[in-house]
Amino acid sequence: MTDPTPLKLLNREQAILEFNRRVLAQAQREDVPLLERLRYVCIVSSNLDEFFEVRFADMLEAARDPLSSVTGQDVDRVGRAAHTLIDEQYLIFNEQLTPLLLKQRIVILNHADRDEPQRRWVAKYFEREVKPLLVPVGLDPAHPFPQVANKSLHFIARLSGKDAFGRDNRIAIVKVPRVLPRVIKLPANLSDGRQAFVLLTSVIRAHLEELFPGRKVEAFSQFRVTRDSDLEVDEEEIANLRHALRSGLTTRHFGRAVRLEVVNTCPAELSEFLLEQFGLPNAALYRVNGPVNLVRLNELIDQTDAPALRFTPFEPAWPTGRLPRHKSIFEKLKKGDVLLHHPFESFEPVVQMLREAVLDPDVLAIKQTIYRTGAKSELMDLLIEAARRGKEVMAVVELKARFDEEANINWAERLEAVGAQVVYGIVGYKTHAKLLMITRRENGKLRRYAHISTGNYNPKTARLYTDLGLLTADADLTADADSVFRQLASLGKFKALRSMLLAPFNMHSRMLELLAQVEAAALAGYKPARVVVKINALTDAELIHGLLRAAKAGARVDLIVRGACMLPPGLPGVSDNIVVRSVVGRFLEHTRVLYFRWAEGDEGEALFLSSADWMSRNMFRRIEVAWPVQDARLRQRVIDEALQPYLHDTMDAWQLGPDGRSVRISETGVSAQQALMRRYSEGA
């Protein structure tokens, strides 16, 4: 279904940068603890690294295709926006956060700032810990420009005079090994009552000349290159996806260069030389006023002893009233479903359910999807133990979870080694669904239990991301979960599920049908016709047009989109009935909730939870699930906790304008996340 009305959607890449502008604004909030403000600066750097490695790299590739709609002007526009954002990021770090840290007696000492005892300590540290690991490479025909891995730190230096063999090779490159810490804390006896740090780059700069005996360093700069890091394998031509990806991990670090970072004092001749070596235009050069990798300042945050400058620790609540501790979760689920709201509620019940299943002799089989579970995972250890105990274990491991490929390959190999059945989903489709299913023998019959989630099986991120998970013994939902696992293993023809929607088969079409149902109700004069969608990204054109049609018919449409949104709200006669909000707070908003109302009563509304965002890739190139919340009590709880607070947030919410720029609604009032934290701290 397409919309005949031409409407220019917002640019996806600029929408991603706009989201990062909202994150960076957190670093300027006086009500956010100082070290957390610095952490937001680091988060933006990490986000931008991935932006250049994946999104901008794809955009550059598309611009080279004469059949693509992406033009060189589009690339230039996004590049300028990225330059502006990065300049603002360093300005905040240097002019706002650094002076505030100084007031708290937390300092980063450059060479010029260090006194004589501190310089002696740094010199010994360099001689003992750093210099033995540095290998300067003077460039000549026998020493060509070295391979520079993605995001690795290097120095470039211009040297005086001739080398030991009388030749005029004046350019040298120094690679800084990843094993060296980027932030070093000085001993307390040298810090004058402060917490004093030196950056590794400053240590090397102060002693760079020692690497080139007999020559002077006339000019130098640190530099870092960002490369296209999307793993590409021809899935139609390979026999073993795991082996192909493992070999691809070694070449990922040397993809096409897309960005070059140097310090702002880098001489033009050195930056031009580097641009030429990497085959980059001037627009790809980013001169920064500080370290070229602000992500590494996380090391400073972690080493600083200042609890008052961090968020007050929050301990997720155990759902005591709904799930008593130390009692069988299976017995509880026989009486009804349990909904968990993370990180306000603990992820531990999910771990406990799996632990109970592993130890229970009546449990015969366990099936689980694995997307981003982390390099260390109790859940994966439990699956391995279940296989060792003779249970049937099936793990659907998504090997192409971006930047988690190596961890997932390692888990797959460990699971296979103990006899678990490991499958890698469907060639060409990422398995993004979050499902855990347990089959248990009870009174001579088999009964299934399941956990379905909007987020990953990762206890660490479950304390940092908002998500909803359902523990259930519902016959329809557990039968659907079983069917999804069978689909992924057998590759058989798709058969519609009882309750769940499954991408790429029927999720997209069902969402369009529900939007059309709301549209028809609005056209018929039903005033409370309503759509509320809470997702991470909205970029699918058909779904956008479905939302526009419903709104134009008179339905009220509220969108809570954390990240990229390509729908331009507030256009007169087109989208003036649509409000787009983005909430950026202490936790990463990750919950996907889809609500539709077209008539009175329970029969006139539908609420789905989902693993999928409203992006074409989620709808057509991934295995995703959405499941209805049919219990009226649980449905109201989702509305009360995951929708209403965010629609009324005035502290952490931003409103998107038709030009793609967002404005903070207010700096005071109500924060949805803080309200939920208080509610659960008091025993919701």
RAMOPE-V229727 format. One record per pair of residues at least 12 apart in sequence whose ideal C-beta (glycine too) atoms are under 10 Angstrom apart, sorted by the first residue. I is the first residue (numbers start at 1). J is the second residue. Records with the same first field share a line. If there is no record, write none. Layout:
I=J, J
//
This chain:
1=509, 512, 513, 515, 516, 542, 545, 546, 549
2=541, 542, 545
3=541, 542, 544, 545, 546, 548, 549, 552
4=545
5=545, 548, 549, 552, 574
7=541, 544, 545, 548, 567, 568, 571, 574, 575
8=566, 568, 571
9=538, 539, 541, 544, 545, 565, 566, 567, 568, 660
10=538, 539, 544, 564, 565, 566, 567, 568, 569, 656, 658, 659, 660, 661
11=59, 70, 74, 77, 78, 81, 564, 566, 660
12=55, 58, 59, 78, 537, 538, 539, 563, 564, 565, 566, 615
13=51, 55, 56, 58, 59, 70, 74, 75, 77, 78, 79, 81, 82, 564
14=74, 77, 78, 80, 81, 82, 564, 566, 660, 661
15=537, 538, 539, 561, 563, 564, 565, 566, 567, 656, 660, 662
16=47, 48, 50, 51, 54, 55, 56, 78, 81, 82, 537, 539, 563, 564
17=47, 48, 51, 55, 56, 78, 81, 82, 84, 85, 86, 564, 660
18=81, 85, 563, 564, 565, 582, 654, 656, 660, 661, 662
19=44, 47, 51, 536, 537, 561, 562, 563, 564, 565, 582, 584, 654, 662
20=43, 44, 45, 47, 48, 51, 81, 82, 85, 86, 89, 563, 584
21=44, 81, 84, 85, 88, 89, 584, 654, 661, 662
22=44, 562, 563, 582, 583, 584, 652, 653, 654, 656, 662, 663, 664
23=40, 41, 43, 44, 47, 89, 562, 563, 582, 584, 588
24=40, 41, 43, 44, 45, 47, 48, 85, 86, 88, 89, 92, 584
25=40, 44, 88, 92, 584, 654, 662, 664
26=39, 40, 41, 43, 44, 584, 585, 586, 652
27=39, 40, 41, 42, 43, 44, 88, 89, 92, 93, 96, 97
28=40, 41, 88, 92, 96, 97
29=651, 652, 664, 667
30=100, 667
31=651, 667, 668, 671
32=311, 585, 586
33=306, 307, 308, 309, 310, 311, 312, 586
34=97, 100, 101, 103, 104, 106, 301, 304, 306, 308, 309, 310
35=97, 101, 104, 106, 297, 300, 301, 302, 304, 306, 307, 308, 309, 310, 311
36=301, 309, 310, 311, 586
37=92, 93, 96, 97, 100, 101, 309
38=92, 93, 97, 98, 100, 101, 106, 294, 297, 298, 300, 301, 304, 309
39=297, 298, 301, 302, 310, 311
40=89, 92, 97, 584
41=89, 90, 92, 93, 96, 97, 294, 295, 297, 298
42=89, 93, 293, 294, 295, 296, 297, 298, 299, 300, 301
43=294, 295, 298, 588
44=85, 86, 88, 89, 92, 294, 295
45=86, 89, 93, 291, 292, 293, 294, 295, 296, 297, 298
46=293, 294, 295, 298
47=295, 563
48=82, 85, 86, 89, 226, 259, 286, 294, 295
49=150, 151, 224, 226, 229, 259, 293, 295
50=226, 229, 402, 403
51=78, 82, 85, 226, 258, 259
52=82, 150, 151, 226, 227, 228, 229, 257, 258, 259, 261, 284, 286
53=150, 151, 226, 227, 228, 229, 230, 252, 255, 258, 259, 402, 403
54=228, 229, 230, 258, 402, 403
55=78, 230, 564
56=75, 78, 79, 82, 226, 228, 258, 259, 284
57=226, 227, 228, 229, 230, 255, 256, 257, 258, 259
58=70, 228, 230, 258
59=74, 75, 78, 79, 258
60=72, 75, 78, 79, 228, 256, 258, 284
61=228, 230, 256, 258
62=74, 75
63=75, 76
75=281, 283
76=281, 283
79=259, 281, 283, 284, 286
80=283
82=259, 283, 286
83=283, 285, 286, 287
86=259, 261, 286, 287, 288, 289, 294
87=264, 286, 287, 288, 289
89=288, 289, 290, 294
90=264, 286, 287, 288, 289, 290, 291, 294
91=289, 290
93=288, 289, 290, 291, 294, 297
94=289, 290
95=289
97=297
98=290
100=309
101=195, 197, 300, 304, 306, 309
102=194
104=194, 195, 304, 306, 308, 309
105=191, 192, 193, 194, 195, 196, 306
106=194, 195, 196, 197, 300, 301, 304, 305, 306, 309
107=186, 191, 192, 194, 195, 196, 197, 198
108=183, 196, 197, 198, 199, 202, 290, 291, 297, 300
109=122, 186, 190, 191, 194, 196, 197, 198, 199, 202
110=198, 199, 201, 202, 205, 206
111=198, 202, 203, 205, 206, 207
112=202, 206
113=196, 198, 202
114=186, 190, 196, 198, 202, 206
115=190, 192
117=186, 187, 189, 190
118=186, 187, 190, 191, 192, 196, 198
119=206
120=190
121=184, 186, 187, 189, 190, 198
122=184, 186, 190, 198, 202, 203, 206, 207
123=203, 206, 207, 210
125=184, 186, 198, 200, 203, 207
126=200, 203, 204, 206, 207, 208, 210
127=207, 210
129=180, 181, 184, 200, 203
130=176, 177, 180, 181, 184, 200, 203, 204, 207
131=203, 204, 207, 210, 211
133=175, 176, 177, 179, 180
134=155, 174, 175, 176, 177, 180, 204, 207, 208, 210, 211
135=173, 174, 175, 177, 211
136=155, 157, 159, 172, 173, 174, 175, 208, 210, 211, 212
137=154, 171, 172, 173, 174, 175
138=157, 159, 163, 164, 165, 167, 169, 170, 171, 172, 173, 212, 215
139=156, 169, 170, 171, 172, 173, 273, 277
140=163, 165, 167, 168, 169, 171
141=167, 169
142=169
143=169, 172, 173
144=277
145=171, 173, 273, 274, 276, 277, 278
146=173, 174, 175, 277
147=175, 253, 254
148=173, 175, 223, 224, 225, 227, 253, 254, 257, 260, 274, 277, 278
149=175, 178, 224, 225, 227, 252, 253, 254
150=224, 225, 226, 227, 228, 229, 252, 253, 254, 255, 257, 258
151=178, 224, 225, 226, 227, 229, 253, 259, 261, 292, 293, 295
152=175, 176, 177, 178, 223, 224, 225, 227, 253, 293
153=174, 175, 176, 177, 178, 180, 182, 200, 201, 204, 222, 223, 224, 261, 291, 292, 293, 296
154=173, 174, 175, 176, 221, 222, 223, 224, 225, 274, 292
155=172, 173, 174, 175, 176, 201, 204, 205, 208, 211, 217, 220, 221, 222, 223
156=171, 172, 173, 174, 219, 220, 221, 222, 223, 262, 266, 267, 270, 271, 273, 274, 277
157=170, 171, 172, 173, 174, 208, 209, 211, 212, 215, 216, 217, 218, 219, 220, 221, 270
158=170, 171, 172, 216, 217, 218, 219, 220, 221, 267, 269, 270, 273
159=171, 172, 209, 212, 214, 215, 216, 217, 218, 219, 220
160=212, 214, 215, 216, 217, 218, 219
161=212, 214, 215, 216, 218
162=214, 215
163=212, 214, 215
164=213, 214, 215
170=215, 218, 219
171=269, 270, 273, 274, 277
172=208, 211, 212, 215, 217, 220
173=223, 274, 277
174=204, 208, 211, 212, 220, 222
176=200, 201, 204, 222, 224
180=200, 203, 204
181=199, 200, 296, 299, 303
182=199, 200, 201, 203, 291, 293, 295, 296, 297, 298, 299, 300
183=197, 198, 199, 200, 201, 291, 296, 297, 298, 299, 300, 301, 302, 303, 304
184=196, 197, 198, 199, 200, 202, 203, 299, 300, 303
185=197, 198, 299, 300, 303, 304, 305
186=198
195=300, 303, 304, 305, 306
197=297, 299, 300, 303, 304
199=222, 290, 291, 296, 297, 299, 300
200=222, 291, 296, 299
201=222, 263, 290, 291, 292, 293, 296
202=222, 291
204=220, 222
205=217, 220, 221, 222, 263
208=220
218=267
219=265, 266, 267, 269, 270
220=263, 265, 266, 267, 270
221=261, 262, 263, 264, 265, 266, 267, 270, 271, 274, 287, 292
222=261, 262, 263, 266, 288, 291, 292, 293
223=260, 261, 262, 263, 266, 270, 271, 274, 278, 285, 292
224=259, 260, 261, 262, 286, 288, 291, 292, 293
225=257, 258, 259, 260, 261, 262, 274, 277, 278, 280, 284, 292
226=255, 257, 258, 259, 260, 261, 284, 286
227=252, 253, 254, 255, 256, 257, 258, 259, 278
228=252, 254, 255, 256, 257, 258
229=252, 253, 254, 255, 256, 258, 402, 403
230=252, 255, 400, 402
231=244, 245, 248, 249, 251, 252, 255, 399, 400, 402, 403, 405
232=248, 251, 252, 255
233=245, 247, 248, 399, 400
235=400, 426, 427, 428, 429
236=427, 428
238=427
240=424
241=399, 400, 409, 424, 425, 427
242=397, 399, 405, 408, 409, 412, 413, 416, 422, 424
243=409
244=399
245=399, 400, 405, 406, 408, 409, 424
246=399, 405, 406, 409, 410, 413
248=400, 405
249=405, 406, 409
252=403, 405, 406
256=278, 279, 280
257=274, 275, 277, 278, 279, 280, 284
258=278, 280, 284
259=278, 280, 283, 284, 285, 286
260=274, 275, 277, 278, 280, 282, 284, 285, 286, 287, 292
261=274, 284, 285, 286, 287, 288, 291, 292, 293
262=274, 275, 285, 286, 287, 288, 292
263=287, 288, 289, 290, 291, 292
264=286, 287, 288, 289, 290
265=287, 289
266=285, 287, 288, 292
268=285
271=285, 287
272=285
311=586
312=586, 677
314=343, 344, 463, 586, 587, 673, 677, 680, 681
315=343, 346, 463, 680, 681
316=340, 341, 342, 343, 344, 345, 346, 347, 348, 462, 463, 677, 680, 681
317=341, 343, 344, 345, 346, 677, 679, 680, 681, 682, 683, 684
318=345, 346, 348, 349, 352, 680
319=338, 339, 340, 341, 345, 346, 348, 349, 471, 680, 684
320=683
321=683, 684
322=336, 337, 338, 339, 340, 345, 349, 471
323=338, 340, 345, 346, 348, 349, 352, 353, 471
325=348, 349, 352
326=352
327=352, 356
328=352, 353, 356, 360
329=349, 350, 352, 353, 354, 355, 356, 357, 438, 449, 451, 471, 473
330=353, 356, 357, 360, 362, 363, 438, 440, 442, 447, 449, 471, 473
331=356
332=349, 353, 471, 473
333=353, 438, 447, 449, 450, 451, 471, 472, 473, 474, 478
334=442, 447, 449, 473
335=473
336=471, 472, 473, 474, 631, 633, 634
337=450, 470, 471, 472, 473, 474, 477, 629, 630, 631, 633, 634
338=353, 451, 469, 470, 471, 472, 473, 634
339=468, 469, 470, 471, 472, 609, 629, 631, 633, 634, 635, 637, 638, 641, 642
340=451, 453, 462, 467, 468, 469, 470, 471
341=466, 467, 468, 469, 591, 637, 638, 641, 642, 676, 679, 680, 684
342=453, 454, 455, 459, 461, 462, 463, 464, 465, 466, 467, 468, 469, 587, 590, 591
343=455, 461, 462, 463, 464, 465, 466, 467, 586, 587, 588, 590, 673, 676, 677, 680
344=466, 587, 641, 673, 676, 677, 678, 679, 680, 681, 684
345=462, 468, 469, 676, 680, 684
346=459, 462, 463, 680
347=379, 453, 455, 457, 458, 459, 460, 461, 462, 463, 467, 469
348=378, 459, 462
349=451, 469, 471
350=379, 436, 451, 453, 457, 459, 462, 469, 471
351=377, 378, 379, 382, 457, 459, 462
353=436, 438, 449, 450, 451, 471
354=366, 368, 378, 379, 382, 383, 385, 386, 436, 438, 451, 457
355=378, 379, 381, 382, 385, 386
356=382, 438, 440, 449
357=382, 383, 386, 391, 436, 437, 438, 439, 440, 449
358=381, 382, 383, 384, 385, 386, 387, 388, 389, 391, 393, 438
359=382, 385, 386, 389
360=386, 389, 391, 438, 440, 441
361=389, 390, 391, 440, 441
362=439, 440, 441, 442, 447
363=386, 389, 391, 392, 438, 439, 440, 441, 449
364=390, 391, 392, 438, 439, 440, 441, 446
365=386, 391, 392, 393, 394, 421, 437, 438, 439, 440, 446, 448, 482, 485
366=382, 383, 386, 387, 391, 392, 393, 394, 395, 420, 436, 437, 438, 439, 440, 449
367=383, 392, 393, 394, 395, 396, 421, 435, 436, 437, 438, 439, 448, 450, 481, 482, 484, 485, 486, 488, 489
368=380, 382, 383, 386, 393, 394, 395, 396, 397, 420, 434, 435, 436, 437, 438, 451, 457, 485
369=394, 395, 396, 397, 398, 425, 431, 432, 433, 434, 435, 436, 437, 453, 456, 457, 481, 484, 485, 488, 611, 623, 625
370=383, 395, 396, 397, 398, 399, 401, 404, 407, 408, 411, 412, 415, 422, 431, 434, 436, 456, 457, 458
371=396, 397, 398, 400, 401, 404, 408, 425, 430, 431, 432, 433, 434, 455, 456, 457, 458, 611
372=398, 401, 402, 403, 404, 407, 408, 432, 434, 455, 456, 457, 458, 461
373=397, 398, 401, 404, 407, 408, 411, 456, 457, 458, 459, 460, 461
374=404, 407, 408, 411, 456, 457, 458, 459, 460, 461
375=404, 406, 407, 408, 410, 411
376=407, 459, 460
377=407, 411, 457, 458, 459, 460
378=459
379=411, 436, 457, 458, 459
380=395, 397, 407, 408, 410, 411, 412, 414, 415, 457
381=411, 414
383=395, 411, 414, 415, 418, 420, 436, 457
384=411, 414, 415, 417, 418, 419, 420
385=418
386=415, 418, 420, 438
387=414, 415, 416, 417, 418, 419, 420, 421
388=418, 419, 420
389=418
390=419
391=419, 420, 438, 439
392=419, 420, 421, 439
393=415, 418, 419, 420, 421, 422
394=415, 420, 421, 422, 423, 437, 485, 486, 488, 489
395=408, 411, 412, 415, 416, 420, 421, 422, 423, 424
396=421, 422, 423, 424, 425, 426, 431, 433, 435, 484, 485, 488, 489, 623
397=409, 411, 412, 413, 415, 416, 420, 422, 423, 424, 425, 431
398=412, 424, 425, 429, 430, 431, 432, 433, 622, 623
399=411, 412, 422, 424, 425, 430, 431
400=424, 425, 428, 429, 430, 431
401=430, 431, 432, 456
402=430
404=456, 458
408=424
409=424
412=424
421=489
423=485, 488, 489, 490, 491
424=488
425=487, 488, 489, 491, 622, 623
426=487, 488, 491, 504, 621, 622, 623
427=491
428=504, 621
429=488, 503, 504, 617, 620, 621, 622, 623, 624
430=617, 618, 621, 622, 623, 624
431=484, 488, 611, 622, 623, 624
432=456, 503, 611, 612, 613, 617, 618, 621, 622, 623, 624, 625
433=452, 453, 481, 484, 485, 488, 500, 502, 503, 610, 611, 612, 622, 623, 624, 625, 626
434=451, 452, 453, 454, 455, 456, 457, 467, 469, 610, 611, 624, 625
435=450, 451, 452, 453, 457, 480, 481, 482, 484, 485, 488, 500, 611, 623, 625, 627
436=449, 450, 451, 452, 453, 457, 469, 471, 481
437=449, 450, 451, 452, 477, 478, 479, 480, 481, 482, 484, 485
438=450, 451, 473, 478, 481
439=478, 482
440=473
447=473, 475, 478
448=472, 473, 474, 475, 477, 478, 479, 481, 482
449=471, 472, 473, 474, 478, 481
450=470, 471, 472, 473, 474, 477, 478, 479, 480, 481, 482, 627
451=469, 470, 471, 472, 481
452=468, 469, 470, 471, 472, 474, 477, 478, 480, 481, 484, 500, 609, 610, 611, 625, 626, 627
453=467, 468, 469, 470, 471, 609, 611, 625
454=466, 467, 468, 469, 470, 534, 535, 536, 590, 591, 592, 593, 609, 610, 611, 612, 625, 626, 627, 642
455=467, 468, 469, 588, 590, 591, 592, 611
456=590, 611
457=469
461=588, 590
462=590
463=587
464=586, 587, 588, 590
465=587, 588, 589, 590, 591
466=534, 562, 583, 585, 586, 587, 588, 589, 590, 591, 641, 642, 646, 672, 673, 676
467=587, 588, 589, 590, 591, 592, 609, 611, 642
468=590, 591, 592, 593, 609, 610, 629, 634, 637, 638, 641, 642
469=609
470=609, 627, 629, 631, 634
472=627, 631
474=498, 499, 627, 630, 631
475=498, 499
476=497, 498, 499, 500, 627, 628, 630
477=497, 498, 499, 500, 625, 627, 628, 630
478=498, 499
479=497, 498, 499, 500
480=496, 497, 498, 499, 500, 501, 502, 625, 627
481=497, 500, 625, 627
482=497
483=495, 496, 497, 498, 500, 502
484=497, 500, 502, 623, 625
487=502, 505, 623
488=623
494=506
496=510
497=625, 627
499=608, 626, 627, 628, 630
500=608, 610, 625, 626, 627, 628
501=594, 608, 610, 612, 624, 625, 626, 627, 628
502=612, 623, 624, 625, 626, 627
503=610, 611, 612, 617, 618, 619, 620, 621, 622, 623, 624, 625, 626
504=617, 618, 619, 620, 621, 622, 623, 624
505=619, 620, 623, 624
506=626
507=594, 608, 610, 611, 612, 614, 618, 619, 620, 622, 624, 625, 626
508=540, 542, 543, 546, 612, 614, 616, 618, 619, 620, 624
509=542, 619
510=594, 606, 608, 626
511=533, 540, 542, 543, 546, 547, 594, 596, 608, 610, 612, 614, 619, 626
512=540, 542, 543, 545, 546, 549
513=546, 596
514=531, 546, 550, 594, 595, 596, 598, 606, 608
515=531, 533, 542, 543, 545, 546, 547, 548, 549, 550, 551, 555, 557, 596, 598
516=546, 549, 550, 553, 598
517=529, 550, 596, 597, 598, 599, 604, 606
518=530, 531, 546, 547, 549, 550, 551, 553, 554, 555, 556, 557, 596, 597, 598, 599, 605, 606
519=531, 546, 547, 548, 549, 550, 551, 552, 553, 554, 555, 598
520=550, 553, 555, 598
521=550, 553, 554, 555, 596, 597, 598, 599, 604
522=549, 550, 551, 552, 553, 554, 555, 556, 557, 577, 598
523=549, 550, 552, 553, 554, 555
524=553, 554, 598, 599
525=554
526=553, 554, 555, 597, 598, 599, 600, 604
527=554, 555, 556
528=555, 556, 597, 598, 599, 600, 604, 605
529=550, 551, 553, 554, 555, 556, 557, 596, 597, 598, 599, 604
530=550, 555, 556, 557, 558, 595, 596, 597, 598, 605
531=546, 547, 550, 551, 555, 556, 557, 558, 559, 578, 594, 595, 596, 597, 598
532=556, 557, 558, 559, 560, 593, 594, 595, 596, 597, 607, 639, 642, 643, 644, 646, 647
533=547, 557, 558, 559, 560, 561, 580, 592, 593, 594, 595, 596, 608, 610, 613, 614, 643
534=558, 559, 560, 561, 562, 581, 583, 589, 590, 591, 592, 593, 594, 595, 609, 610, 638, 642, 643, 646, 647
535=559, 560, 561, 562, 563, 565, 589, 590, 591, 592, 593, 594, 610, 612, 613, 614, 615, 618
536=560, 561, 562, 563, 564, 565, 582, 588, 589, 590, 591, 592, 612, 613, 614, 615, 618
537=561, 562, 563, 564, 565, 566, 613, 614, 615, 617, 618
538=559, 561, 562, 563, 564, 565, 566, 567, 580, 613, 614, 615
539=561, 563, 564, 565, 566, 567, 613, 614, 615, 616, 617, 618
540=566, 567, 613, 614, 615, 616, 617, 618, 619, 620
541=566, 567, 616
542=614, 616, 619
543=567, 614, 615, 616, 619
544=559, 565, 566, 567, 568, 575, 578, 614
545=567
546=614
547=559, 567, 569, 575, 577, 578, 580, 614
548=567, 568, 569, 571, 574, 575, 577, 578
550=577, 578, 596, 598
551=567, 569, 574, 575, 576, 577, 578, 579
552=573, 574, 575, 576, 577, 578
553=577
554=577
555=577, 578, 596, 597, 598
556=577, 578, 579, 597
557=569, 575, 577, 578, 579, 580
558=577, 578, 579, 580, 581, 595, 643, 646, 647
559=578, 579, 580, 581, 582, 614, 656
560=579, 580, 581, 582, 583, 589, 591, 593, 642, 643, 646, 647, 649, 653, 672
561=580, 581, 582, 583, 589, 613, 614, 656
562=581, 582, 583, 584, 588, 589, 590, 591, 592, 613, 646
563=582, 584, 588, 589, 613, 615
564=582, 613, 615, 660
565=580, 581, 582, 614, 656, 660, 662
566=614, 615, 660
567=580, 614, 656, 658
568=580, 656, 657, 658, 659, 660
569=581, 655, 656, 657, 658, 660
570=655, 656, 657, 658, 659
571=658
572=658
574=658
575=658
576=658
578=656
579=647, 655, 656
580=654, 655, 656, 657, 658, 662
581=646, 647, 649, 652, 653, 654, 655, 656, 662, 665
582=646, 652, 653, 654, 655, 656, 662, 664
583=645, 646, 647, 649, 651, 652, 653, 654, 665, 671, 672, 673
584=652, 653, 654, 662, 664, 673
585=646, 649, 651, 652, 653, 671, 672, 673, 674, 677
586=652, 671, 673, 674, 677
587=652, 673, 676, 677
589=642, 646, 652, 672, 673
590=613
591=609, 610, 638, 641, 642, 643, 646
592=608, 609, 610, 611, 612, 613, 614, 618, 624, 626, 642
593=607, 608, 609, 610, 629, 638, 639, 641, 642, 643, 646
594=606, 607, 608, 609, 610, 612, 614, 626, 628
595=607, 608, 629, 635, 638, 639, 642, 643
596=608
602=630, 632, 635
605=632, 635, 639
606=628, 629, 630, 635
607=628, 629, 630, 634, 635, 636, 638, 639, 642, 643
608=625, 626, 627, 628, 629, 638
609=625, 626, 627, 628, 629, 634, 638, 642
610=624, 625, 626, 627
611=623, 624, 625, 626, 627
612=624, 625, 626
637=684
640=679
641=672, 675, 676, 679, 680, 684
642=672, 676
643=672
644=672
645=670, 671, 672, 673, 674, 675, 676, 679
646=672, 673, 676
647=672
648=665, 669, 670, 672, 675
649=665, 666, 669, 670, 671, 672, 673, 674, 675
650=664, 665, 666, 667, 668, 669, 670, 671, 672
651=664, 665, 666, 667, 668, 669, 670, 671, 672, 673, 674, 675
652=664, 665, 666, 667, 669, 670, 671, 672, 673, 674
653=665, 666, 669, 670, 671, 672
//
